[in-house]
Amino acid sequence: MKKIYFLLLMALPLFSFGQDLVTVNNGPVQELKGFKMYPNPAYGSEVYITTASNGTKEIKVYDVFGEVVLTQRITTNTLDISRLVPGVYVLQVTERKKTMTRKLVVK
């Protein structure tokens, strides 16, 4: 019986070390002020993206497999999504070294 307790006491540190919290990317989050994207879900061929500064935006659209399906640089607030088939996408907008990521549904 003493051997069983001894084995349990020896195994306890192994189980407790596996419970440590791991964090990634501890840097400050820099989001775009005043970010708006509409309509979402999108029924037409355009999506409007606005920010507080409304500068030039680098836009990447990813499919559910993580592949880039659309890359565009826009100076207005209109993004042409006519080449996208209906589905769920991830939209990444970068403006002045700040990035915002949102889900986009195309119907």
Stockholm file with secondary structure:
# STOCKHOLM 1.0

chainA/1-107         MKKIYFLLLMALPLFSFGQDLVTVNNGPVQELKGFKMYPNPAYGSEVYITTASNGTKEIKVYDVFGEVVLTQRITTNTLDISRLVPGVYVLQVTERKKTMTRKLVVK
#=GR chainA/1-107 SS CHHHHHHHHHHHHHHHHTTCCCCCCCSCCCCCTTCEEESSSBCSSEEEEECSSCCCEEEEEECTTSCEEEEEEESSSEEECTTCCSEEEEEEEEETTEEEEEEEEEC
#=GC SS_cons         CHHHHHHHHHHHHHHHHTTCCCCCCCSCCCCCTTCEEESSSBCSSEEEEECSSCCCEEEEEECTTSCEEEEEEESSSEEECTTCCSEEEEEEEEETTEEEEEEEEEC
//
